Amino acid sequence: MVENRNIYRQGPAAGGKSNKLVIFLHGYGADGKDLIDLANPFSMALPNATFISPDAPFPCAMSPQGRQWFPIEEIPMGAIEASNNLLSLIEKEAQTIGLNFKDVILIGFSQGAMMSMQCLLLSKFQLSGIIGYSGALREQNIEAAKYNVIDGKHKFPSTPVLLVHGEQDEVVPFQMLEKSKVLLDGIGFNTRTLSRPNLGHGIDPEGISKGMEMLKQLS
């Protein structure tokens, strides 16, 4: 059962009607407050966007004050099972401000990046783009989306994807960056990646800057 949860909101910075919805998806053991401040730099790239950062639906087993999208021991299948709930939230939030899936950008960190990629794969509608920081994708995640894969190609291969990962990541191994790219490109995506030397499990200014570049292209 999904509990009531907080959704943190910001923007549009320019005022007026939104033309994009950017949804931040936090990591395991954090909550929506953890990423909402990223709306400040990203709104410079998308001044007409609404930014939201929802709490994950479940209390975190290892961090009682935090939240989880799924139990960490359930990687990779947990992301698949949790995606239906998240896709419903995306649809509801987009409709609330008069937008559709094609106007939605997902930006996730760690477990949230896993959720971003899984929603990209499973959504019946094309998203505007996704950015994943310190995430991971496995073969099972691709297999779960087989209804969206025709003759070896995903239905929405033109969706922009940017993956960023610290080379010193001590939580999600850096090697998962290349593996995730290979899996996505294998079904037709053109995945852009950025490796960050000397960065552990986190998001640094260069990663934010590269994300802003992508958002400007989607404006």
Phi and psi restraints in degrees (value plus and minus 20) as a CYANA .aco file:
   2 VAL   PHI    -104.5   -64.5
   2 VAL   PSI     106.7   146.7
   3 GLU   PHI    -101.0   -61.0
   3 GLU   PSI     143.2   183.2
   4 ASN   PHI     -80.4   -40.4
   4 ASN   PSI     124.0   164.0
   5 ARG   PHI    -162.5  -122.5
   5 ARG   PSI     139.2   179.2
   6 ASN   PHI    -102.2   -62.2
   6 ASN   PSI     127.3   167.3
   7 ILE   PHI    -149.1  -109.1
   7 ILE   PSI      96.2   136.2
   8 TYR   PHI    -110.0   -70.0
   8 TYR   PSI     120.1   160.1
   9 ARG   PHI    -152.6  -112.6
   9 ARG   PSI     130.0   170.0
  10 GLN   PHI    -176.7  -136.7
  10 GLN   PSI     125.3   165.3
  11 GLY   PHI      70.2   110.2
  11 GLY   PSI     158.2   198.2
  12 PRO   PHI     -90.2   -50.2
  12 PRO   PSI     121.6   161.6
  13 ALA   PHI     -83.4   -43.4
  13 ALA   PSI     -52.2   -12.2
  14 ALA   PHI    -102.3   -62.3
  14 ALA   PSI     -26.6    13.4
  15 GLY   PHI      57.7    97.7
  15 GLY   PSI     149.4   189.4
  16 GLY   PHI      61.1   101.1
  16 GLY   PSI    -179.8  -139.8
  17 LYS   PHI     -98.8   -58.8
  17 LYS   PSI     123.1   163.1
  18 SER   PHI     -99.8   -59.8
  18 SER   PSI     122.4   162.4
  19 ASN   PHI    -134.6   -94.6
  19 ASN   PSI     -25.0    15.0
  20 LYS   PHI    -163.3  -123.3
  20 LYS   PSI     131.3   171.3
  21 LEU   PHI    -140.3  -100.3
  21 LEU   PSI      98.0   138.0
  22 VAL   PHI    -125.7   -85.7
  22 VAL   PSI     105.0   145.0
  23 ILE   PHI    -135.4   -95.4
  23 ILE   PSI      98.2   138.2
  24 PHE   PHI    -107.2   -67.2
  24 PHE   PSI     115.0   155.0
  25 LEU   PHI    -141.3  -101.3
  25 LEU   PSI      90.3   130.3
  26 HIS   PHI     -96.2   -56.2
  26 HIS   PSI     151.3   191.3
  27 GLY   PHI    -105.9   -65.9
  27 GLY   PSI     154.5   194.5
  28 TYR   PHI     -81.2   -41.2
  28 TYR   PSI     107.7   147.7
  29 GLY   PHI      66.6   106.6
  29 GLY   PSI     -23.4    16.6
  30 ALA   PHI    -119.7   -79.7
  30 ALA   PSI    -181.0  -141.0
  31 ASP   PHI    -171.8  -131.8
  31 ASP   PSI    -196.4  -156.4
  32 GLY   PHI     -80.4   -40.4
  32 GLY   PSI     -48.2    -8.2
  33 LYS   PHI     -83.7   -43.7
  33 LYS   PSI     -43.8    -3.8
  34 ASP   PHI     -83.1   -43.1
  34 ASP   PSI     -52.8   -12.8
  35 LEU   PHI    -134.4   -94.4
  35 LEU   PSI     -30.2     9.8
  36 ILE   PHI     -81.6   -41.6
  36 ILE   PSI     -47.5    -7.5
  37 ASP   PHI     -86.4   -46.4
  37 ASP   PSI     -36.8     3.2
  38 LEU   PHI     -85.1   -45.1
  38 LEU   PSI     -35.6     4.4
  39 ALA   PHI     -81.9   -41.9
  39 ALA   PSI     -46.8    -6.8
  40 ASN   PHI     -83.4   -43.4
  40 ASN   PSI     -74.8   -34.8
  41 PRO   PHI     -90.4   -50.4
  41 PRO   PSI     -59.6   -19.6
  42 PHE   PHI     -87.9   -47.9
  42 PHE   PSI     -46.4    -6.4
  43 SER   PHI     -89.1   -49.1
  43 SER   PSI     -38.9     1.1
  44 MET   PHI     -88.5   -48.5
  44 MET   PSI     -48.3    -8.3
  45 ALA   PHI    -105.7   -65.7
  45 ALA   PSI     -50.7   -10.7
  46 LEU   PHI    -150.8  -110.8
  46 LEU   PSI      55.5    95.5
  47 PRO   PHI     -86.9   -46.9
  47 PRO   PSI     -37.5     2.5
  48 ASN   PHI    -122.8   -82.8
  48 ASN   PSI      -2.6    37.4
  49 ALA   PHI    -117.7   -77.7
  49 ALA   PSI     127.9   167.9
  50 THR   PHI    -114.1   -74.1
  50 THR   PSI     113.7   153.7
  51 PHE   PHI    -132.2   -92.2
  51 PHE   PSI     111.8   151.8
  52 ILE   PHI    -151.8  -111.8
  52 ILE   PSI     133.0   173.0
  53 SER   PHI    -159.8  -119.8
  53 SER   PSI      73.9   113.9
  54 PRO   PHI    -100.1   -60.1
  54 PRO   PSI     128.4   168.4
  55 ASP   PHI     -83.7   -43.7
  55 ASP   PSI     122.8   162.8
  56 ALA   PHI     -81.5   -41.5
  56 ALA   PSI     136.0   176.0
  57 PRO   PHI     -91.8   -51.8
  57 PRO   PSI     -39.7     0.3
  58 PHE   PHI    -141.8  -101.8
  58 PHE   PSI     126.3   166.3
  59 PRO   PHI     -80.3   -40.3
  59 PRO   PSI     125.2   165.2
  60 CYS   PHI    -103.3   -63.3
  60 CYS   PSI     106.6   146.6
  61 ALA   PHI     -82.6   -42.6
  61 ALA   PSI     -53.5   -13.5
  62 MET   PHI    -117.8   -77.8
  62 MET   PSI     -27.1    12.9
  63 SER   PHI    -165.3  -125.3
  63 SER   PSI      67.9   107.9
  64 PRO   PHI     -74.8   -34.8
  64 PRO   PSI     -46.7    -6.7
  65 GLN   PHI    -104.5   -64.5
  65 GLN   PSI     -29.4    10.6
  66 GLY   PHI    -124.0   -84.0
  66 GLY   PSI    -194.5  -154.5
  67 ARG   PHI    -150.2  -110.2
  67 ARG   PSI     142.3   182.3
  68 GLN   PHI    -160.2  -120.2
  68 GLN   PSI     126.3   166.3
  69 TRP   PHI     -98.0   -58.0
  69 TRP   PSI     -51.8   -11.8
  70 PHE   PHI    -184.0  -144.0
  70 PHE   PSI     139.4   179.4
  71 PRO   PHI     -80.9   -40.9
  71 PRO   PSI     118.1   158.1
  72 ILE   PHI     -83.3   -43.3
  72 ILE   PSI     -48.0    -8.0
  73 GLU   PHI     -94.3   -54.3
  73 GLU   PSI     -26.9    13.1
  74 GLU   PHI    -117.3   -77.3
  74 GLU   PSI      -7.7    32.3
  75 ILE   PHI     -85.7   -45.7
  75 ILE   PSI     112.1   152.1
  76 PRO   PHI    -116.9   -76.9
  76 PRO   PSI     -29.9    10.1
  77 MET   PHI     -86.1   -46.1
  77 MET   PSI     -46.3    -6.3
  78 GLY   PHI     -80.2   -40.2
  78 GLY   PSI     -57.9   -17.9
  79 ALA   PHI     -85.0   -45.0
  79 ALA   PSI     -55.7   -15.7
  80 ILE   PHI     -85.2   -45.2
  80 ILE   PSI     -67.9   -27.9
  81 GLU   PHI     -87.9   -47.9
  81 GLU   PSI     -52.0   -12.0
  82 ALA   PHI    -101.4   -61.4
  82 ALA   PSI     -33.4     6.6
  83 SER   PHI     -89.3   -49.3
  83 SER   PSI     -52.9   -12.9
  84 ASN   PHI     -80.6   -40.6
  84 ASN   PSI     -62.8   -22.8
  85 ASN   PHI     -82.5   -42.5
  85 ASN   PSI     -63.0   -23.0
  86 LEU   PHI     -89.0   -49.0
  86 LEU   PSI     -60.2   -20.2
  87 LEU   PHI     -83.2   -43.2
  87 LEU   PSI     -54.4   -14.4
  88 SER   PHI     -85.9   -45.9
  88 SER   PSI     -61.2   -21.2
  89 LEU   PHI     -83.6   -43.6
  89 LEU   PSI     -62.7   -22.7
  90 ILE   PHI     -78.3   -38.3
  90 ILE   PSI     -67.6   -27.6
  91 GLU   PHI     -81.1   -41.1
  91 GLU   PSI     -65.3   -25.3
  92 LYS   PHI     -83.0   -43.0
  92 LYS   PSI     -67.1   -27.1
  93 GLU   PHI     -87.0   -47.0
  93 GLU   PSI     -58.2   -18.2
  94 ALA   PHI     -85.5   -45.5
  94 ALA   PSI     -65.5   -25.5
  95 GLN   PHI     -83.0   -43.0
  95 GLN   PSI     -53.5   -13.5
  96 THR   PHI     -79.1   -39.1
  96 THR   PSI     -53.1   -13.1
  97 ILE   PHI    -129.3   -89.3
  97 ILE   PSI      -0.7    39.3
  98 GLY   PHI      56.2    96.2
  98 GLY   PSI       6.3    46.3
  99 LEU   PHI    -136.8   -96.8
  99 LEU   PSI     151.6   191.6
 100 ASN   PHI    -142.9  -102.9
 100 ASN   PSI     157.4   197.4
 101 PHE   PHI     -75.7   -35.7
 101 PHE   PSI     -56.0   -16.0
 102 LYS   PHI     -85.1   -45.1
 102 LYS   PSI     -31.4     8.6
 103 ASP   PHI    -122.4   -82.4
 103 ASP   PSI     -15.4    24.6
 104 VAL   PHI    -123.1   -83.1
 104 VAL   PSI     111.7   151.7
 105 ILE   PHI    -137.0   -97.0
 105 ILE   PSI     109.4   149.4
 106 LEU   PHI    -123.1   -83.1
 106 LEU   PSI     111.2   151.2
 107 ILE   PHI    -147.0  -107.0
 107 ILE   PSI      92.2   132.2
 108 GLY   PHI    -141.9  -101.9
 108 GLY   PSI     132.4   172.4
 109 PHE   PHI    -140.9  -100.9
 109 PHE   PSI     109.3   149.3
 110 SER   PHI      38.2    78.2
 110 SER   PSI    -136.2   -96.2
 111 GLN   PHI     -80.2   -40.2
 111 GLN   PSI     -53.1   -13.1
 112 GLY   PHI     -86.2   -46.2
 112 GLY   PSI     -52.6   -12.6
 113 ALA   PHI     -88.2   -48.2
 113 ALA   PSI     -57.7   -17.7
 114 MET   PHI     -80.2   -40.2
 114 MET   PSI     -62.3   -22.3
 115 MET   PHI     -85.5   -45.5
 115 MET   PSI     -58.9   -18.9
 116 SER   PHI     -79.7   -39.7
 116 SER   PSI     -67.5   -27.5
 117 MET   PHI     -86.6   -46.6
 117 MET   PSI     -58.8   -18.8
 118 GLN   PHI     -86.5   -46.5
 118 GLN   PSI     -59.0   -19.0
 119 CYS   PHI     -85.7   -45.7
 119 CYS   PSI     -58.3   -18.3
 120 LEU   PHI     -75.2   -35.2
 120 LEU   PSI     -64.1   -24.1
 121 LEU   PHI     -93.1   -53.1
 121 LEU   PSI     -58.5   -18.5
 122 LEU   PHI    -113.3   -73.3
 122 LEU   PSI     -41.0    -1.0
 123 SER   PHI     -80.2   -40.2
 123 SER   PSI     117.2   157.2
 124 LYS   PHI     -99.5   -59.5
 124 LYS   PSI     -27.3    12.7
 125 PHE   PHI    -146.5  -106.5
 125 PHE   PSI     128.5   168.5
 126 GLN   PHI     -94.1   -54.1
 126 GLN   PSI     114.0   154.0
 127 LEU   PHI    -107.4   -67.4
 127 LEU   PSI     142.7   182.7
 128 SER   PHI     -91.6   -51.6
 128 SER   PSI     -56.2   -16.2
 129 GLY   PHI     151.6   191.6
 129 GLY   PSI     146.5   186.5
 130 ILE   PHI    -158.0  -118.0
 130 ILE   PSI     129.5   169.5
 131 ILE   PHI    -147.7  -107.7
 131 ILE   PSI     107.4   147.4
 132 GLY   PHI    -141.4  -101.4
 132 GLY   PSI     102.3   142.3
 133 TYR   PHI    -124.6   -84.6
 133 TYR   PSI     103.5   143.5
 134 SER   PHI      37.2    77.2
 134 SER   PSI      24.5    64.5
 135 GLY   PHI    -124.7   -84.7
 135 GLY   PSI    -193.1  -153.1
 136 ALA   PHI    -176.5  -136.5
 136 ALA   PSI     125.7   165.7
 137 LEU   PHI    -153.9  -113.9
 137 LEU   PSI     123.2   163.2
 138 ARG   PHI    -148.2  -108.2
 138 ARG   PSI     150.0   190.0
 139 GLU   PHI     -77.5   -37.5
 139 GLU   PSI     -56.4   -16.4
 140 GLN   PHI     -82.7   -42.7
 140 GLN   PSI     -52.4   -12.4
 141 ASN   PHI     -86.1   -46.1
 141 ASN   PSI     -57.6   -17.6
 142 ILE   PHI     -89.3   -49.3
 142 ILE   PSI     -64.3   -24.3
 143 GLU   PHI     -79.4   -39.4
 143 GLU   PSI     -55.2   -15.2
 144 ALA   PHI     -85.7   -45.7
 144 ALA   PSI     -38.8     1.2
 145 ALA   PHI    -120.8   -80.8
 145 ALA   PSI       1.2    41.2
 146 LYS   PHI     -81.2   -41.2
 146 LYS   PSI     -45.9    -5.9
 147 TYR   PHI     -90.3   -50.3
 147 TYR   PSI     -36.1     3.9
 148 ASN   PHI    -119.2   -79.2
 148 ASN   PSI     -19.2    20.8
 149 VAL   PHI    -131.3   -91.3
 149 VAL   PSI      98.5   138.5
 150 ILE   PHI    -139.0   -99.0
 150 ILE   PSI     103.1   143.1
 151 ASP   PHI      32.7    72.7
 151 ASP   PSI      21.3    61.3
 152 GLY   PHI      61.9   101.9
 152 GLY   PSI     -19.3    20.7
 153 LYS   PHI    -142.6  -102.6
 153 LYS   PSI     117.3   157.3
 154 HIS   PHI     -87.9   -47.9
 154 HIS   PSI     132.7   172.7
 155 LYS   PHI     -85.2   -45.2
 155 LYS   PSI     -46.4    -6.4
 156 PHE   PHI    -143.7  -103.7
 156 PHE   PSI      37.4    77.4
 157 PRO   PHI     -89.8   -49.8
 157 PRO   PSI     -34.8     5.2
 158 SER   PHI    -102.2   -62.2
 158 SER   PSI     -24.9    15.1
 159 THR   PHI     -82.1   -42.1
 159 THR   PSI     102.3   142.3
 160 PRO   PHI     -85.1   -45.1
 160 PRO   PSI     115.9   155.9
 161 VAL   PHI    -152.5  -112.5
 161 VAL   PSI     108.5   148.5
 162 LEU   PHI    -144.9  -104.9
 162 LEU   PSI     106.1   146.1
 163 LEU   PHI    -138.3   -98.3
 163 LEU   PSI     112.6   152.6
 164 VAL   PHI    -146.9  -106.9
 164 VAL   PSI     118.0   158.0
 165 HIS   PHI    -171.3  -131.3
 165 HIS   PSI     117.9   157.9
 166 GLY   PHI     -97.9   -57.9
 166 GLY   PSI     114.8   154.8
 167 GLU   PHI     -89.0   -49.0
 167 GLU   PSI     -39.4     0.6
 168 GLN   PHI    -125.7   -85.7
 168 GLN   PSI       2.8    42.8
 169 ASP   PHI     -81.1   -41.1
 169 ASP   PSI     101.2   141.2
 170 GLU   PHI    -117.0   -77.0
 170 GLU   PSI     -21.1    18.9
 171 VAL   PHI    -129.9   -89.9
 171 VAL   PSI     -75.3   -35.3
 172 VAL   PHI    -131.0   -91.0
 172 VAL   PSI      91.7   131.7
 173 PRO   PHI     -73.7   -33.7
 173 PRO   PSI     120.4   160.4
 174 PHE   PHI     -76.2   -36.2
 174 PHE   PSI     -51.4   -11.4
 175 GLN   PHI     -80.2   -40.2
 175 GLN   PSI     -40.0     0.0
 176 MET   PHI     -88.6   -48.6
 176 MET   PSI     -39.3     0.7
 177 LEU   PHI     -82.0   -42.0
 177 LEU   PSI     -72.3   -32.3
 178 GLU   PHI     -88.0   -48.0
 178 GLU   PSI     -58.8   -18.8
 179 LYS   PHI     -82.4   -42.4
 179 LYS   PSI     -63.3   -23.3
 180 SER   PHI     -83.1   -43.1
 180 SER   PSI     -62.4   -22.4
 181 LYS   PHI     -81.3   -41.3
 181 LYS   PSI     -65.8   -25.8
 182 VAL   PHI     -81.1   -41.1
 182 VAL   PSI     -62.4   -22.4
 183 LEU   PHI     -85.6   -45.6
 183 LEU   PSI     -63.8   -23.8
 184 LEU   PHI     -88.6   -48.6
 184 LEU   PSI     -65.6   -25.6
 185 ASP   PHI     -83.6   -43.6
 185 ASP   PSI     -48.8    -8.8
 186 GLY   PHI     -85.2   -45.2
 186 GLY   PSI     -39.6     0.4
 187 ILE   PHI    -134.3   -94.3
 187 ILE   PSI       2.8    42.8
 188 GLY   PHI      88.0   128.0
 188 GLY   PSI     -29.3    10.7
 189 PHE   PHI     -94.8   -54.8
 189 PHE   PSI     136.1   176.1
 190 ASN   PHI    -132.0   -92.0
 190 ASN   PSI      63.8   103.8
 191 THR   PHI    -102.1   -62.1
 191 THR   PSI     104.7   144.7
 192 ARG   PHI    -111.2   -71.2
 192 ARG   PSI     122.8   162.8
 193 THR   PHI    -152.2  -112.2
 193 THR   PSI     136.2   176.2
 194 LEU   PHI    -159.0  -119.0
 194 LEU   PSI     101.1   141.1
 195 SER   PHI    -115.0   -75.0
 195 SER   PSI     116.8   156.8
 196 ARG   PHI    -136.6   -96.6
 196 ARG   PSI      84.1   124.1
 197 PRO   PHI     -80.3   -40.3
 197 PRO   PSI     123.5   163.5
 198 ASN   PHI      46.1    86.1
 198 ASN   PSI      -8.9    31.1
 199 LEU   PHI    -122.8   -82.8
 199 LEU   PSI     113.6   153.6
 200 GLY   PHI    -107.5   -67.5
 200 GLY   PSI    -157.3  -117.3
 201 HIS   PHI    -108.4   -68.4
 201 HIS   PSI      68.4   108.4
 202 GLY   PHI    -193.5  -153.5
 202 GLY   PSI    -193.6  -153.6
 203 ILE   PHI    -142.9  -102.9
 203 ILE   PSI     106.2   146.2
 204 ASP   PHI    -131.3   -91.3
 204 ASP   PSI     152.2   192.2
 205 PRO   PHI     -77.2   -37.2
 205 PRO   PSI     -56.2   -16.2
 206 GLU   PHI     -86.8   -46.8
 206 GLU   PSI     -58.0   -18.0
 207 GLY   PHI     -84.7   -44.7
 207 GLY   PSI     -58.3   -18.3
 208 ILE   PHI     -85.7   -45.7
 208 ILE   PSI     -63.4   -23.4
 209 SER   PHI     -80.3   -40.3
 209 SER   PSI     -63.6   -23.6
 210 LYS   PHI     -85.6   -45.6
 210 LYS   PSI     -56.7   -16.7
 211 GLY   PHI     -83.6   -43.6
 211 GLY   PSI     -60.1   -20.1
 212 MET   PHI     -82.8   -42.8
 212 MET   PSI     -59.4   -19.4
 213 GLU   PHI     -78.1   -38.1
 213 GLU   PSI     -64.6   -24.6
 214 MET   PHI     -85.9   -45.9
 214 MET   PSI     -61.8   -21.8
 215 LEU   PHI     -82.6   -42.6
 215 LEU   PSI     -58.1   -18.1
 216 LYS   PHI     -80.4   -40.4
 216 LYS   PSI     -56.7   -16.7
 217 GLN   PHI     -88.8   -48.8
 217 GLN   PSI     -42.5    -2.5
 218 LEU   PHI    -115.0   -75.0
 218 LEU   PSI     -24.4    15.6
